[in-house]
Amino acid sequence: MKSRTKVVVIGGGIAGCSTLYHLTQEGWSDVVLVERNELTSGTTWHSAAQVTNFGMNQTMVGLKTHSINLYKELSESPEYPINYHHADGGIRLANTEAQMQGYRHFASMARGMGADFEVIDAEECARRHPLISTANLLGGLWDPLDGDIDPAQLCQALAYHARKAGAEVYRNTPVTALTQHKDDTWTVHTEQGGIDCDIVVNACGYRVNEVAAMMGVHHPVASMEHQYFLTEDMPGIAEAGHRMPLLRCPISDYYSRQEKGGLLVGFYEQDCKTWGMDGIDPNFVNALCPDDLDRVMDVLAGAFERMPALEETGIRSIVNGPITYTIDGAPLVGPIPGKRNAFCIIGLRAGLGEGGGHGWLLAQQIVHGEACYDTWCIDPRRFTGHTNVELTSLKAIEDYQNEFRFHFPHEHRPAGRPAKTTPLTPILAAEGAEFTVVNGWERMDYIKPSPEFHPTLSFNFDEAFGIVADDVKNVQENVGLCEVNGFNRFEITGADRHSFLDRMFCGTVTKRDGRVGLGYLLNHHGMVKGEATVANLPASDRGPARVWYGSAAASEYHDMDWLTQHIGEDEDVQIRSLTNEQTILVLAGPKARDVLSGCARGDWSKEAFPWLSVRECFIGFAPATVMGVSFSGELAYEIHIPNASLYAAYLALRESGEAHGLKLFGARAVESMRMEKGFLHWKADILTEFDPYETSLDRFVKIDKGDFIGKGALLKRREEGLRKKLVTLKVDATHAPAHGGASLMQGSKVVGTVTSGDWGHRVGMNLAYAFVEPQLAGEGNRMQLDMYGDMVEVEVIAPSPYDPSYELMRG
Ligand SMILES: Cc1cc2nc3c(=O)[nH]c(=O)nc-3n(C[C@H](O)[C@H](O)[C@H](O)COP(=O)(O)OP(=O)(O)OC[C@H]3O[C@@H](n4cnc5c(N)ncnc54)[C@H](O)[C@@H]3O)c2cc1C
């Protein structure tokens, strides 16, 4: 066994084998994999091993496409062939129009990734899968490339090719401890001795938290028992003359694929069961949980109705094994929050289908610092702090119970809520608030007209449209108050804080006391990594001179890692998170200044407190820090208040606002208004796949200033020219917004992808942002938006159609 290597991957299931293989593909051959038993002896060996192309976003579709292409290539390799039923096809069924609309959206989204899904009617479903009945069926989504693979052969083949490229695999080598050294390198202690390395990867499946504990962390991953059975041969399959496609049924929560002359049928029962909550038997190796068909009786009846032939078919064997889930159903693939040189590829619930792609994206992150797609949807840092074992298990159960029921826009399921609240949450709830969830925070969407008000789940504009219109009108004409909780806030102190930030941002961000600026952070490839406001506070009785760094609600761990990793050894910079301590109340509208003046001492005139100012004060008697910034495009103030004083400040603002028509508004109105102003959302419109010029952030780049992170790469990119350009679009439809991921077409060619969309109530336009081919980025260019299968005309318009000169927000 080597005593030193570059990377140690811990775990020899599909996750670990794929990572090892792809590290060698990226050019790193001095890498090893350690496995406590034999390869695939965790979950992988007994997987149903279906390989599908469907994903909720473009990154997921792209990584699954990579799996499919890789598996096909491996299976055709004469050196180590694998049994892979490539392209049997697969159908996701639907019995509601809303589901069908969702499938049409996913087909539009997948087209942009080169995946050709097809939405078919019930008869066509039955024609392609002759075993199903069309009762209570509207149709389905056809995925032509679905298939299944031999999981053990796949892992052995990946390991074989990795070994051939120089990697080493140590079986029967349990990791017993991990030590990180001062220079951030590691020693991986195993029963066979220690291995020093630069980087460790946790790929330990359901034992993820045993190894996580060795480095002092806990991952939000919980295991569920999951069961399928294999049937005897079925005459209907032989008669069909072709292999049966895969089937996913959200109506009866089961799936099936062909296995020899019969079917493999798996279940997602309501009466489901977590597994290993209180620790896992060390001897649970190559093992299964006891059969428990009674548990799936609720869904079995539905499966029989959909596939009557099942009722006459005997069961050959049953498999019941642990499968991992996370808080939001997507795995955790990337850097481990708060750790250096440590990565994970865990929480895979569809690891055979996705594992090829996840290992690919992880290896790219390890070797190059970033992957070819924006990987936020699988980034381990997307949850912050609240994700303990109890909450993760509740969300895992809920997700399992809804396995094939995708989330609709604005759908937030009830398990594990409320997870993060402020003192205002119950107050707003009593006012009738409908809440959305942002990284666990309950954030007000709007005030419901009655407790029974539940808008229809669909991709169309819903019944809250008129409420949002009224909220926007009141902000435009009078003044509104909105709680923005969970917004990420760091306090940066130390003599070198400004020079440090200057290096982190690609533009010049103000250093003047009392002033606020907006800046963008690039990665080492010159792509946009982050967006933050910087507010310079002079020394006061509340603290020393400091910068308040503000960024998106879920970015706390991401930004903290990025910033702290770049503080030089001799730099005097300290960063402290205030995210859980401070909450923002946004006061927006032409009468905002009157309301603020009515409850906070001092001169708030335009001259004394112009746009982009920051000042400490009291709202009533509640300590506050006020910034003159606006996301709505109206005159607005962000009022930052310690949570202990939040209710006091809220009462003072409401009292002062009474004479000025102050009303509450929520996240939905904010979303509509920011679209009218051309303001972007991190990880919707701001992605690591694009540089700041492509993201239309040219005015925030000062290429001639001193060095900054990503400058060299950006200069090179600038010479290469734009690949895409972010534009604002007017959408020629009134019934629905454009949704992120939807494809823009010219004829049969995909020419762009939507990132955000909403109705602009002040301009009376259906608006969208999209990355389009540069030659189409000019105003007046027209394209077609594939909106659920309908081709809708869109036109490129100038950004910020509301108040294009930005006069209103300057007050
Ligand atoms: C019944 C069932 C059906 C499924 N069907 C499908 C399907 O159709 N399609 C699909 O895509 N997915 C399916 N899955 C899910 C899929 O099988 C898993 O997502 C995948 O196998 C997980 O792989 P992994 O590498 O993350 O974990 P594992 O396969 O569990 O591998 C983890 C490895 O880490 C090793 N390890 C743990 N601790 C240590 C240590 N301390 N030192 C060294 N090594 C260690 C373990 O021994 C193990 O080999 C199914 C799962 C189940 C249970």
The ligand as a Gaussian input file, in Angstrom:
#p B3LYP/6-31G(d) Opt

LIG

0 1
 C      -33.322000      -1.425000      -3.413000
 C      -32.579000      -0.341000      -4.122000
 C      -32.813000      -0.094000      -5.458000
 C      -32.125000       0.910000      -6.104000
 N      -32.368000       1.135000      -7.426000
 C      -31.688000       2.101000      -8.073000
 C      -31.881000       2.299000      -9.472000
 O      -32.680000       1.647000     -10.099000
 N      -31.143000       3.246000     -10.085000
 C      -30.235000       4.017000      -9.416000
 O      -29.612000       4.878000     -10.022000
 N      -30.069000       3.851000      -8.085000
 C      -30.747000       2.911000      -7.407000
 N      -30.562000       2.728000      -6.071000
 C      -29.640000       3.628000      -5.383000
 C      -28.187000       3.270000      -5.668000
 O      -28.023000       1.889000      -5.545000
 C      -27.304000       4.021000      -4.702000
 O      -27.526000       5.397000      -4.885000
 C      -25.838000       3.740000      -4.933000
 O      -25.566000       2.378000      -4.982000
 C      -25.021000       4.387000      -3.831000
 O      -23.677000       4.166000      -4.108000
 P      -22.556000       4.720000      -3.138000
 O      -21.263000       4.446000      -3.774000
 O      -22.882000       6.105000      -2.764000
 O      -22.732000       3.863000      -1.782000
 P      -22.347000       2.367000      -1.473000
 O      -22.618000       1.474000      -2.598000
 O      -22.989000       2.023000      -0.178000
 O      -20.782000       2.426000      -1.315000
 C      -20.148000       2.990000      -0.183000
 C      -18.916000       2.188000       0.092000
 O      -18.155000       2.814000       1.120000
 C      -17.552000       1.791000       1.884000
 N      -17.170000       2.315000       3.179000
 C      -18.008000       2.747000       4.169000
 N      -17.294000       3.094000       5.250000
 C      -15.995000       2.885000       4.944000
 C      -14.792000       3.052000       5.661000
 N      -14.772000       3.495000       6.917000
 N      -13.630000       2.744000       5.046000
 C      -13.599000       2.301000       3.778000
 N      -14.724000       2.117000       3.054000
 C      -15.906000       2.401000       3.627000
 C      -18.641000       0.744000       1.963000
 O      -18.126000      -0.517000       2.322000
 C      -19.242000       0.798000       0.587000
 O      -18.682000      -0.151000      -0.286000
 C      -31.208000       1.703000      -5.396000
 C      -30.977000       1.470000      -4.051000
 C      -31.659000       0.451000      -3.413000
 C      -31.404000       0.210000      -1.971000

